[in-house]
Amino acid sequence: MEAIVLAAGYSSRANAFKMTLPMGQMSVLEQTISKFEGLCSRVIVVAGFQAKIIQEEIVKIISENAYSFQIKFVYNENFNQGMFHSIQKGCSEVNAPTFFITPGDCPLVKKKLFSY
């Protein structure tokens, strides 16, 4: 099982870049990624806008944690064409027969939702 986390958007409705905002001891992006612990072998993070910041955040997440899954950074050069292009980019990287897709700014989704 794998997961695609969509983190390519502009955060245009927020006053800041949502993915790296702190939420407890983690960023919003890490809160979302962490839900796949014990469920997935790999999490694919699709970035676009602020891709360098997302890539740096992933490096930080990997260096500070020992998740059981791999985290793969993917750049969507067509992020400005909408979320569907990020979904396509993420799907092109999937190697597993089944996978999850979630926006990166949904950190409050409970892990048990993915377990069913």
Backbone bond lengths (Angstrom), bond angles and torsions (degrees), N, CA, C in turn:
res aa  C-N    CA-C-N  psi(-1)  N-CA   C-N-CA  omega(-1)  CA-C   N-CA-C  phi
1 M - - - 1.447 - - 1.526 108.46 -
2 E 1.309 115.34 140.05 1.460 121.63 176.87 1.526 109.10 -129.92
3 A 1.319 115.78 171.57 1.460 121.15 177.87 1.523 109.21 -137.32
4 I 1.318 114.85 145.03 1.463 122.21 172.72 1.524 106.76 -111.99
5 V 1.324 115.95 124.63 1.455 121.82 177.19 1.524 107.14 -112.54
6 L 1.313 115.59 119.66 1.465 122.02 -176.55 1.526 109.49 -88.24
7 A 1.332 115.52 115.56 1.468 121.02 -176.94 1.521 110.41 -135.69
8 A 1.323 116.80 38.99 1.467 121.33 -173.84 1.518 114.17 -104.72
9 G 1.316 117.56 -5.62 1.461 120.98 -172.54 1.517 114.88 -75.35
10 Y 1.319 113.49 170.96 1.463 122.12 -176.13 1.530 114.19 -82.97
11 S 1.312 118.72 -14.13 1.480 122.25 -172.82 1.526 109.57 56.63
12 S 1.311 116.36 37.58 1.471 121.65 -172.34 1.530 113.95 -66.68
13 R 1.326 118.23 -23.75 1.466 119.56 179.74 1.522 111.99 -88.97
14 A 1.308 116.32 -7.26 1.476 120.55 179.79 1.525 109.78 -101.52
15 N 1.296 115.74 162.76 1.468 120.83 177.02 1.523 112.03 -87.36
16 A 1.335 116.39 0.20 1.465 121.83 -178.24 1.525 108.65 -151.07
17 F 1.315 116.50 170.88 1.462 120.84 176.93 1.525 107.81 -76.33
18 K 1.327 116.70 110.61 1.464 122.52 -169.69 1.522 114.56 -61.70
19 M 1.304 118.21 -38.31 1.466 121.02 -171.74 1.527 113.38 -58.38
20 T 1.319 117.26 -33.52 1.465 119.72 -176.17 1.532 113.41 -103.26
21 L 1.315 116.97 5.62 1.464 119.06 175.90 1.525 110.16 -64.48
22 P 1.314 117.73 141.59 1.467 119.42 178.54 1.522 111.61 -72.29
23 M 1.321 113.95 142.62 1.461 121.39 175.79 1.523 106.67 -143.53
24 G 1.298 115.85 97.49 1.457 119.98 -171.56 1.518 109.00 69.32
25 Q 1.316 116.09 -131.92 1.468 121.74 -179.16 1.527 112.85 -87.80
26 M 1.337 117.30 -1.66 1.467 121.57 -175.91 1.519 110.36 -126.51
27 S 1.317 115.51 169.74 1.465 120.28 170.74 1.527 108.34 -82.10
28 V 1.323 116.42 166.07 1.468 121.20 176.22 1.531 109.66 -56.82
29 L 1.333 117.02 -44.30 1.469 120.75 -179.89 1.526 111.36 -61.22
30 E 1.319 117.79 -46.00 1.465 118.96 179.87 1.519 112.10 -66.25
31 Q 1.320 117.47 -37.27 1.467 119.69 176.14 1.528 109.93 -56.34
32 T 1.332 116.70 -41.72 1.467 121.25 179.57 1.526 110.30 -68.60
33 I 1.321 116.83 -49.20 1.469 121.65 -178.99 1.519 111.55 -60.16
34 S 1.317 117.44 -39.87 1.471 121.76 -174.60 1.525 113.10 -61.81
35 K 1.311 118.12 -21.74 1.468 121.54 -179.16 1.526 112.34 -64.17
36 F 1.337 117.33 -17.73 1.458 120.86 -176.30 1.530 113.09 -92.51
37 E 1.327 116.98 3.48 1.462 121.50 176.58 1.524 109.51 -59.79
38 G 1.322 116.19 127.48 1.459 121.37 179.67 1.522 114.25 80.74
39 L 1.317 117.58 -4.70 1.469 121.22 -179.11 1.526 113.08 -111.67
40 C 1.312 115.99 -34.20 1.465 120.59 -172.47 1.522 111.08 -123.50
41 S 1.326 115.08 152.88 1.458 120.11 175.26 1.525 111.20 -92.10
42 R 1.337 115.26 -18.72 1.463 118.95 -179.09 1.517 109.64 -154.43
43 V 1.335 115.40 141.23 1.458 122.65 174.97 1.531 106.98 -118.71
44 I 1.308 115.84 123.43 1.458 123.16 -179.49 1.524 107.53 -100.93
45 V 1.322 116.58 117.44 1.461 121.37 179.83 1.521 107.66 -102.48
46 V 1.325 116.41 116.80 1.462 121.93 -179.67 1.525 108.69 -96.61
47 A 1.322 115.71 118.17 1.466 122.24 -179.38 1.518 110.15 -112.74
48 G 1.311 114.60 162.67 1.469 121.81 177.51 1.507 108.24 -152.15
49 F 1.331 115.85 -90.44 1.457 120.73 173.92 1.525 108.38 -61.88
50 Q 1.315 116.74 134.76 1.476 122.18 -178.83 1.532 111.79 59.37
51 A 1.324 117.11 35.61 1.467 121.56 -177.26 1.525 112.32 -57.87
52 K 1.317 117.30 -38.38 1.472 120.00 179.92 1.527 110.34 -63.15
53 I 1.309 117.22 -40.29 1.467 120.95 178.50 1.527 110.21 -65.32
54 I 1.326 117.33 -41.49 1.467 121.39 177.77 1.527 109.88 -62.78
55 Q 1.330 116.32 -44.64 1.460 120.29 179.62 1.538 110.61 -60.93
56 E 1.316 117.19 -42.86 1.464 121.16 177.12 1.527 111.48 -63.37
57 E 1.319 116.56 -39.10 1.465 121.15 178.66 1.532 110.21 -64.42
58 I 1.314 117.45 -40.11 1.466 121.14 178.53 1.525 110.43 -64.96
59 V 1.321 117.29 -43.15 1.470 120.70 176.76 1.531 109.82 -58.08
60 K 1.320 116.54 -43.24 1.467 121.73 178.82 1.532 110.37 -63.75
61 I 1.317 117.14 -45.05 1.469 121.75 -179.99 1.528 109.99 -59.54
62 I 1.321 116.46 -46.08 1.466 120.99 -178.86 1.525 110.95 -64.90
63 S 1.335 116.55 -41.93 1.473 119.49 -176.08 1.524 112.77 -71.63
64 E 1.327 117.80 -26.25 1.460 120.84 -175.78 1.522 114.24 -98.54
65 N 1.337 117.36 -5.62 1.465 120.53 -174.42 1.517 111.17 -136.58
66 A 1.310 115.16 160.67 1.458 121.27 177.49 1.531 109.08 -119.74
67 Y 1.319 116.46 62.78 1.463 119.69 178.04 1.522 109.82 -67.94
68 S 1.313 116.28 151.50 1.463 121.32 -178.72 1.535 112.00 -80.68
69 F 1.305 117.72 -4.80 1.461 121.16 -179.39 1.525 110.62 -113.18
70 Q 1.327 115.09 160.60 1.459 121.08 173.29 1.522 108.39 -84.73
71 I 1.312 116.46 150.35 1.455 121.63 173.43 1.518 107.11 -116.35
72 K 1.324 115.86 123.01 1.458 121.13 179.34 1.522 109.41 -112.29
73 F 1.318 116.03 128.26 1.463 122.76 175.99 1.524 108.21 -90.48
74 V 1.332 116.00 131.70 1.465 121.91 177.19 1.524 107.91 -131.24
75 Y 1.325 115.62 132.43 1.465 120.21 177.83 1.522 109.82 -97.36
76 N 1.323 116.03 127.90 1.463 122.16 175.36 1.524 108.54 -100.86
77 E 1.303 115.45 103.07 1.467 120.47 -179.05 1.537 112.64 -67.50
78 N 1.332 117.44 -14.60 1.465 121.74 179.25 1.531 112.49 -106.13
79 F 1.321 116.96 26.36 1.467 120.86 -176.04 1.529 112.21 -58.67
80 N 1.327 116.96 -29.91 1.462 120.38 -178.44 1.525 112.64 -70.59
81 Q 1.324 117.47 -6.38 1.467 121.40 178.20 1.528 112.77 -94.28
82 G 1.315 116.70 4.26 1.459 120.36 173.52 1.513 114.81 111.93
83 M 1.323 114.63 169.27 1.455 122.44 -175.11 1.526 113.32 -61.05
84 F 1.319 117.69 -34.09 1.462 119.56 -177.86 1.524 111.47 -59.45
85 H 1.323 117.27 -34.78 1.465 120.43 177.90 1.531 111.06 -67.21
86 S 1.313 116.53 -34.07 1.468 119.97 175.76 1.526 110.71 -69.92
87 I 1.314 117.18 -37.98 1.466 120.58 175.64 1.525 109.82 -61.49
88 Q 1.320 116.73 -45.80 1.470 120.31 178.41 1.523 111.33 -60.05
89 K 1.323 116.73 -44.03 1.468 121.31 179.93 1.528 110.18 -62.08
90 G 1.304 116.38 -45.19 1.464 120.06 178.50 1.517 112.17 -63.47
91 C 1.323 116.88 -44.17 1.469 121.02 179.83 1.526 111.86 -62.07
92 S 1.317 117.16 -32.27 1.469 119.99 179.27 1.527 112.09 -68.82
93 E 1.331 117.45 -14.51 1.469 122.58 -179.74 1.524 112.93 -98.76
94 V 1.318 117.64 -10.82 1.466 121.63 -175.50 1.531 110.24 -71.57
95 N 1.338 115.30 134.36 1.463 121.80 176.80 1.523 112.71 -110.76
96 A 1.304 117.48 -12.94 1.464 122.55 -175.50 1.531 110.78 -91.10
97 P 1.332 117.42 156.30 1.470 119.73 178.11 1.530 113.45 -71.61
98 T 1.333 117.34 -20.69 1.461 120.93 178.16 1.525 109.06 -134.23
99 F 1.337 114.97 151.26 1.461 119.49 -179.06 1.516 110.66 -159.42
100 F 1.309 114.49 160.29 1.459 123.72 174.90 1.525 108.52 -102.74
101 I 1.326 116.39 154.10 1.464 122.49 170.22 1.530 106.65 -130.21
102 T 1.331 116.01 131.89 1.459 120.10 176.67 1.521 110.29 -148.13
103 P 1.305 117.50 144.22 1.465 119.13 169.95 1.529 109.36 -64.65
104 G 1.303 116.68 146.37 1.459 121.14 -179.37 1.508 113.83 -69.76
105 D 1.319 116.82 -18.39 1.464 119.92 -177.81 1.527 112.46 -98.63
106 C 1.328 115.90 35.44 1.469 121.65 176.19 1.528 110.25 -121.25
107 P 1.320 117.14 58.85 1.461 120.00 -174.59 1.521 114.48 -71.79
108 L 1.317 118.36 -14.18 1.458 120.35 -176.28 1.523 113.51 -91.46
109 V 1.328 117.11 0.07 1.465 119.77 174.81 1.534 106.91 -67.08
110 K 1.310 116.34 129.91 1.454 121.22 -176.67 1.524 111.18 -75.97
111 K 1.319 116.25 142.41 1.459 122.35 -179.98 1.524 111.60 -56.97
112 K 1.326 117.88 -36.25 1.448 120.49 -177.61 1.525 112.45 -62.85
113 L 1.318 118.49 -22.81 1.458 121.16 175.99 1.528 110.48 -62.60
114 F 1.325 117.04 -37.53 1.459 121.37 179.33 1.515 112.14 -76.66
115 S 1.300 118.06 -16.94 1.460 122.32 -174.49 1.518 113.74 -83.09
116 Y 1.299 118.61 -12.14 1.467 120.24 -176.46 1.494 113.11 -80.41
